[in-house]
Amino acid sequence: MIEIRVQEADFDMSAEMLALSRDDFAAGALASFVGLVRSEGEVLAMTLEHYPGMTEKALAEIAEEAKRRWPIRRVCIVHRIGRLLPGERIVFVGVTAGHRHDAFAACEFLMDYLKTRAPFWKKEYTRAGERWVEARLSDDEAASRWRLDG
């Protein structure tokens, strides 16, 4: 099972994890990641934009790739869009598998993809003005170990 949601509304981490593992007694592990809006005092707000349809398709494709690479059972990706404030949740990635190693690896793979390849655009609002967020070299380096292009 793969569930992909792109939404403005916040999500409940506990509810997402419960839904992901409900009635799947072959799953021995659930790994999850929740991304938050980081500020360090500078960012007042952030807006996330995307192309409806295209984004969901891209996320589903990478979830399928994770299922090809690891014997995982279920995947849930919830990504928020719209205006977000520091401390708010941006993304939930959850993966179930028979064993923890596969769940952890697939979850990390999915997050590395989301940070570098998913079609989202972020604009930060600061006291000095607004700016589009550029890709970080460290995110590209993390994703390169998965060889996403080849």
Number of C-alpha atoms within 10 A of each C-alpha: 12 15 15 18 16 17 13 14 11 15 16 9 18 9 9 18 19 11 12 22 21 10 9 13 8 12 20 13 19 24 21 22 17 14 14 15 17 16 15 8 9 13 18 18 19 24 16 18 15 17 10 10 9 12 18 19 13 16 25 19 12 18 26 14 15 22 20 10 13 14 15 24 21 20 28 23 26 20 26 24 20 14 15 20 18 16 12 15 20 22 22 22 24 26 32 29 25 16 16 17 13 23 28 20 16 28 26 21 21 24 23 21 21 21 16 19 16 19 16 16 15 18 16 20 17 15 9 8 9 14 12 13 11 9 13 10 10 10 15 15 12 16 21 14 10 12 7 13 5 4
